[in-house]
Amino acid sequence: MDQVPTLAANGLNMPVLGFGTFRLDEETVRAILPEALDLGYRHIDTAQVYGNEAAVGEVISAAGLARNELFVTTKVWVDHYEPTELMQSIEESLARLRLDQVDLLLLHWPVFGSKGMNPTLETLMRARSAGLTRHIGISNFNIDQTEQAASFCGEGTLATNQVEYHAYLNQRRLRRVLGRHNLVLTAHTPLARAQLVNDPVLWEIGSQYGKTAPQVALRWLIEQDRVAAIPATSNPHHAKANIDVFKFSLSQQDQERIAALDRGERLVDPDELSPAWDD
Ligand SMILES: NC(=O)c1ccc[n+]([C@@H]2O[C@H](COP(=O)([O-])OP(=O)(O)OC[C@H]3O[C@@H](n4cnc5c(N)ncnc54)[C@H](OP(=O)(O)O)[C@@H]3O)[C@@H](O)[C@H]2O)c1
């Protein structure tokens, strides 16, 4: 079983490779997540809106791992950003997850009412002070919103911005801003929803290392400073392959070839939730 390295930034200690659960219904989670834990995954990414927190809770409680061996992220849905509601929704998530505390709690999308983001951020910080989560962060925030949130919360308070990031979407400008604020970039949709599985350049690069295109795509992300990736799969063979990325390193030339695949391809862009993106 592979030991996944962790990212230490801001005391986060988050495994660089996590197991995404978007679009996995509860039955699928009950089937695949125990296998993922057996394979060595210790970082699980869920969300209130995925409708599978209860199944995640069931599986991790049955696994009987020491609490500090698991890193669990959930995300608060935009309907619950009003301060009282936010606290209550976190309590409900914890009950479904059968945990006293999550490791990371994110605001899922930057959708705020007339009072802006500050009251919600303030409540998120209160949730952390109350011990409901070890760390807090944001998701799908653009550069301006990231700057605003980091400045309101104070340096070192927010752990990560979870955004779409893969070889077809470079995020160069946002990465610079996250670096300046010492925030980890958690790459969601790291396989570009399986599009990278068919990329000929990734296959060619992988052939030098005895690896597949998706393995190269994941390796490229997690080799970068302060970047984590959370691929999802319902297939045990894919789960095994995706965690088998720690025994090779890409050459500088290969890293540059992969970076050159960028084509500004954004796949997660819902009209009703997306901010004005920076690219
Ligand atoms: N914060 C947000 O707003 C947000 C948005 C989107 C996603 N996310 C997070 O990011 C996670 C991943 O995103 P995603 O599921 O949309 O996209 P993804 O991880 O880029 O791609 C998942 C797709 O790739 C396939 N796949 C996975 N490993 C493979 C392998 N080794 N070989 C071949 N195919 C493979 C999966 O199919 P099989 O099941 O057949 O393997 C699935 O169709 C989500 O689960 C969620 O946790 C967060």
The ligand as a Tripos MOL2 file, in Angstrom:
@<TRIPOS>MOLECULE
LIG
   48    52     1     0     0
SMALL
NO_CHARGES

@<TRIPOS>ATOM
      1 N1        -15.3930   22.2090   -5.9820 N.am      1 LIG1
      2 C1        -16.1080   21.9580   -7.0450 C.2       1 LIG1
      3 O1        -16.9490   22.7440   -7.4820 O.2       1 LIG1
      4 C2        -15.8840   20.6680   -7.7960 C.ar      1 LIG1
      5 C3        -16.3440   20.5440   -9.1160 C.ar      1 LIG1
      6 C4        -16.0960   19.3370   -9.7820 C.ar      1 LIG1
      7 C5        -15.4150   18.3110   -9.1380 C.ar      1 LIG1
      8 N2        -14.9820   18.4760   -7.8440 N.ar      1 LIG1
      9 C6        -14.2430   17.3970   -7.1440 C.3       1 LIG1
     10 O2        -13.2640   16.8540   -8.0310 O.3       1 LIG1
     11 C7        -13.4820   15.4430   -8.1410 C.3       1 LIG1
     12 C8        -13.0730   14.9460   -9.5050 C.3       1 LIG1
     13 O3        -13.8040   15.5910  -10.5150 O.3       1 LIG1
     14 P1        -14.6260   14.8270  -11.6470 P.3       1 LIG1
     15 O4        -15.0850   13.5430  -11.1380 O.co2     1 LIG1
     16 O5        -15.6650   15.7490  -12.1860 O.co2     1 LIG1
     17 O6        -13.5580   14.6380  -12.8210 O.3       1 LIG1
     18 P2        -12.1880   13.8320  -13.0250 P.3       1 LIG1
     19 O7        -11.6700   13.2720  -11.7560 O.co2     1 LIG1
     20 O8        -11.3440   14.7450  -13.8400 O.co2     1 LIG1
     21 O9        -12.6470   12.6540  -14.0020 O.3       1 LIG1
     22 C9        -13.4520   11.6070  -13.5520 C.3       1 LIG1
     23 C10       -13.7030   10.7310  -14.7720 C.3       1 LIG1
     24 O10       -12.4730   10.1030  -15.1510 O.3       1 LIG1
     25 C11       -12.6460    8.6800  -15.1890 C.3       1 LIG1
     26 N3        -11.4010    8.1090  -14.6610 N.ar      1 LIG1
     27 C12       -10.8600    8.2690  -13.4230 C.ar      1 LIG1
     28 N4         -9.6830    7.6210  -13.3160 N.ar      1 LIG1
     29 C13        -9.4770    7.0340  -14.5120 C.ar      1 LIG1
     30 C14        -8.4490    6.2040  -15.0220 C.ar      1 LIG1
     31 N5         -7.3770    5.8780  -14.2910 N.pl3     1 LIG1
     32 N6         -8.5570    5.7500  -16.3010 N.ar      1 LIG1
     33 C15        -9.6210    6.0700  -17.0550 C.ar      1 LIG1
     34 N7        -10.6280    6.8560  -16.6390 N.ar      1 LIG1
     35 C16       -10.5690    7.3350  -15.3780 C.ar      1 LIG1
     36 C17       -13.8490    8.3900  -14.3390 C.3       1 LIG1
     37 O11       -14.5650    7.2850  -14.8500 O.3       1 LIG1
     38 P3        -14.5950    5.8620  -14.1010 P.3       1 LIG1
     39 O12       -15.5460    6.0150  -12.9520 O.co2     1 LIG1
     40 O13       -15.0430    4.9480  -15.1480 O.co2     1 LIG1
     41 O14       -13.1900    5.6050  -13.6420 O.co2     1 LIG1
     42 C18       -14.7020    9.6540  -14.5150 C.3       1 LIG1
     43 O15       -15.4810    9.5500  -15.6900 O.3       1 LIG1
     44 C19       -14.9790   15.2900   -7.8480 C.3       1 LIG1
     45 O16       -15.3130   13.9790   -7.5180 O.3       1 LIG1
     46 C20       -15.1610   16.2610   -6.7080 C.3       1 LIG1
     47 O17       -14.7190   15.6540   -5.5050 O.3       1 LIG1
     48 C21       -15.2020   19.6350   -7.1670 C.ar      1 LIG1
@<TRIPOS>BOND
     1     1     2 1
     2     2     3 2
     3     2     4 1
     4     4     5 ar
     5     4    48 ar
     6     5     6 ar
     7     6     7 ar
     8     7     8 ar
     9     8     9 1
    10     8    48 ar
    11     9    10 1
    12     9    46 1
    13    10    11 1
    14    11    12 1
    15    11    44 1
    16    12    13 1
    17    13    14 1
    18    14    15 2
    19    14    16 1
    20    14    17 1
    21    17    18 1
    22    18    19 2
    23    18    20 1
    24    18    21 1
    25    21    22 1
    26    22    23 1
    27    23    24 1
    28    23    42 1
    29    24    25 1
    30    25    26 1
    31    25    36 1
    32    26    27 ar
    33    26    35 ar
    34    27    28 ar
    35    28    29 ar
    36    29    30 ar
    37    29    35 ar
    38    30    31 1
    39    30    32 ar
    40    32    33 ar
    41    33    34 ar
    42    34    35 ar
    43    36    37 1
    44    36    42 1
    45    37    38 1
    46    38    39 2
    47    38    40 1
    48    38    41 1
    49    42    43 1
    50    44    45 1
    51    44    46 1
    52    46    47 1
@<TRIPOS>SUBSTRUCTURE
     1 LIG1         1 GROUP 0 **** ****
